[in-house]
Amino acid sequence: MDKLNMKSPDFTEQNIEKLAALFPNCVTEAKNDKGELQKAINFDLLKQELSNNIVDGPRERYQLNWPGKREALLTANTPISKTLRPCRKESVDFDTTENLFIEGDNLDALKLLQETYLGKVKMIYIDPPYNTGNDFVYDDNFTADKDEYDLASEQKDEEGGRLVANTESNGRFHSDWLDMMYPRLKLARNLLRDDGVIFISIDDGEVANVRKICDEIFGEGNFVAQISVQLNPRGRNLDKFIAKTHETILVFVKDYMSETSIIGIQKEGRMIKEYNKTDNTGQYRLTGLRNRNQAFNPSTRPKLYYPLYVEPLTGRVSLMKNSEYVDEVWPDTPDGVKTCWTWGKEKVTKENKLLIAEKVGDSWRIYRKDYLIGENGKIATTLVKSLWLDKQINNDYGRKVVKDLLGAAVMSFPKSVDLIRKLIQIGAREDDIVFDFFAGSATTAHAVMQQNAEDASTNSAQVSNRKFIMVQLPEVTDEKSEAHKAGYATIAEISKERIRRAGQKIKEDNTDKEGIDQLDTGFRVLKVDSSNMKEVYYAPEAMSQADLVDQADNIKADRTAEDLLFQVLLDRGVDLTLPIKREMMSTKSTKEKEFEVFFVDENALCACFEKDINEDLVKQIAKREPQRAVFRDAGYGSDSTKINIKQIFKLVSPHTEVKAI
Ligand SMILES: C[S@@+](CC[C@H](N)C(=O)[O-])C[C@H]1O[C@@H](n2cnc3c(N)ncnc32)[C@H](O)[C@@H]1O
């Protein structure tokens, strides 16, 4: 039976496949380190295909480079065989929630999520360490000399990865930080939907560098804006020459041509007062139909330069001149400069009832009615501006919310919930996924839940259902810190407790909102860990008889069935937040034994990791016609069961994809 792969995707392999599809003639075979034949690209041939457009060798080119960039790219492409282990007791509403909290290094998490969340995330917000000279940066260089590690490292994980202080005296100050950011941003881009957007908080220190790597990763054409956010209105008094009051949020979209990447914000205050007229349809304002930008004129837009005709008594407008529509109007300025209309003739016909002419002096001006409430029942929107000065977005609010919720200022610079809510308002609609892989105290999760609740009073009658995915390293808190004193051993502990308390508070504060009981304030905790599978050695001569017996079961002894289930979900790219049902099934031949069987989202996937499964159980499972079925390789009661499984499914549920773990 086919075995599951149990590795994150190999991007080098995928890139070769993509090139092979475009240039099949450039594909060849070559031996790898183990002497096995594998697909490879004949680079000389590929160069010929691209002839004049290749930059090679030491020729000058425009790009950001740093020592280690090549390795950083390799880091992004290298597959890992880790897994995500569920932790029920730290989760809230484990069985029903659609939110995820992943504990571990975000590079691993990003790799593990590649299959499942490819092209599914609408909005990413990150607030990475700013590289201020006091930050800890996660060093992915597992190959460095161990003694060197021990000297430099503050914290280590089992693979030797570590959090190291990145001080300015370090000769690789910027390079180390870029090494950390580059692979993560590259992997993050894959997860964005075509209308996805990423917001990156950063200060003056690395803004230039992070913008450059984003130009490269997301494409310069997909840059939207650098929003200036005033987070510290008093200014940093330790600055030299100029006291900084603001930080930057860099905005890139996956595809600049997608109209739905950024959502307009609802008009309020003064903007609403402009809608000072009313008719049977509702409140409206008049906006000129003539394009005031003189760059648009009969030469550049010939189809938008044509006459309209006005009925003088009513001010109605037509494309045709007749006995009623007698006054001719051209899109020219009062002093005779030719410009053009903003609508083509087709739209003038289709939306004619919105057009109205008014006399100004001796001449007619053509206007269109712009209603405050659109056909979708929502208030008119406007573009968000690039300078944010709102009081509630400043850092004091961020600190206060954490202090009020957790009893102490346990996080150094948490962002304000209102800042992230404002980003959510322009970045994610009612059901979208919001992802933050530098979660810190999980302000983003708090903001998602809060905005979902707020929507009940503005957008729709019901609370919304945006979902969050948070990733946070179990970074150990400093012994002298407030967090440590308050009993939080790691930042991940702070994040989880924040989400628990914020969720509860939002529900308590919004009892008047429609559907508040349905507000999803739960989260599934998944922890990055080594694979559930034992290392399998392909050199039997090096193994003792005892080892061989041990290898008969390839799963580590401390791993639970639920651990295996999540590894299977990851491998098959099945949504990690689907509802899971656990059933105990008995069989005719083994009345006294019950088998634990998982059904994910009814029949999206069925898995049984029990030992000694028999044909009767397999038949019962097949009758449920799951889309995918997974069994344990060493779990068959007899050799005949192992052989017959495929046959049983072929007869009973031919569309099921059957695999072994
Ligand atoms: C500036 S803080 C984010 C603060 C957050 N926006 C808030 O409001 O609380 C950055 C966070 O990223 C975490 N972090 C740094 N490197 C990481 C990594 N490799 N994987 C996951 N988290 C990491 C740090 O532990 C820290 O909590």
Ligand as a Chemical Component Dictionary entry (heavy atoms), coordinates in Angstrom:
data_LIG
# 
_chem_comp.id                   LIG 
_chem_comp.type                 NON-POLYMER 
_chem_comp.pdbx_formal_charge   0 
_chem_comp.three_letter_code    LIG 
# 
loop_
_chem_comp_atom.comp_id 
_chem_comp_atom.atom_id 
_chem_comp_atom.alt_atom_id 
_chem_comp_atom.type_symbol 
_chem_comp_atom.charge 
_chem_comp_atom.model_Cartn_x 
_chem_comp_atom.model_Cartn_y 
_chem_comp_atom.model_Cartn_z 
_chem_comp_atom.pdbx_ordinal 
LIG C1  C1  C 0  7.787  42.078 18.488 1  
LIG S1  S1  S 1  7.166  40.629 19.128 2  
LIG C2  C2  C 0  5.500  40.609 18.565 3  
LIG C3  C3  C 0  4.587  41.361 19.466 4  
LIG C4  C4  C 0  3.126  41.191 19.111 5  
LIG N1  N1  N 0  2.775  41.886 17.919 6  
LIG C5  C5  C 0  2.250  41.667 20.259 7  
LIG O1  O1  O 0  1.435  42.561 20.056 8  
LIG O2  O2  O -1 2.416  41.145 21.361 9  
LIG C6  C6  C 0  7.925  39.395 18.159 10 
LIG C7  C7  C 0  7.656  38.003 18.660 11 
LIG O3  O3  O 0  8.165  37.077 17.714 12 
LIG C8  C8  C 0  8.647  35.959 18.426 13 
LIG N2  N2  N 0  9.613  35.241 17.567 14 
LIG C9  C9  C 0  10.880 35.603 17.250 15 
LIG N3  N3  N 0  11.464 34.680 16.459 16 
LIG C10 C10 C 0  10.519 33.720 16.246 17 
LIG C11 C11 C 0  10.511 32.501 15.514 18 
LIG N4  N4  N 0  11.581 32.094 14.838 19 
LIG N5  N5  N 0  9.386  31.750 15.532 20 
LIG C12 C12 C 0  8.281  32.166 16.207 21 
LIG N6  N6  N 0  8.246  33.301 16.931 22 
LIG C13 C13 C 0  9.347  34.081 16.960 23 
LIG C14 C14 C 0  9.274  36.530 19.661 24 
LIG O4  O4  O 0  9.303  35.546 20.688 25 
LIG C15 C15 C 0  8.323  37.682 19.980 26 
LIG O5  O5  O 0  7.356  37.276 20.901 27 
# 
loop_
_chem_comp_bond.comp_id 
_chem_comp_bond.atom_id_1 
_chem_comp_bond.atom_id_2 
_chem_comp_bond.value_order 
_chem_comp_bond.pdbx_ordinal 
LIG C1  S1  SING 1  
LIG S1  C2  SING 2  
LIG S1  C6  SING 3  
LIG C2  C3  SING 4  
LIG C3  C4  SING 5  
LIG C4  N1  SING 6  
LIG C4  C5  SING 7  
LIG C5  O1  DOUB 8  
LIG C5  O2  SING 9  
LIG C6  C7  SING 10 
LIG C7  O3  SING 11 
LIG C7  C15 SING 12 
LIG O3  C8  SING 13 
LIG C8  N2  SING 14 
LIG C8  C14 SING 15 
LIG N2  C9  SING 16 
LIG N2  C13 SING 17 
LIG C9  N3  DOUB 18 
LIG N3  C10 SING 19 
LIG C10 C11 SING 20 
LIG C10 C13 DOUB 21 
LIG C11 N4  SING 22 
LIG C11 N5  DOUB 23 
LIG N5  C12 SING 24 
LIG C12 N6  DOUB 25 
LIG N6  C13 SING 26 
LIG C14 O4  SING 27 
LIG C14 C15 SING 28 
LIG C15 O5  SING 29 
# 
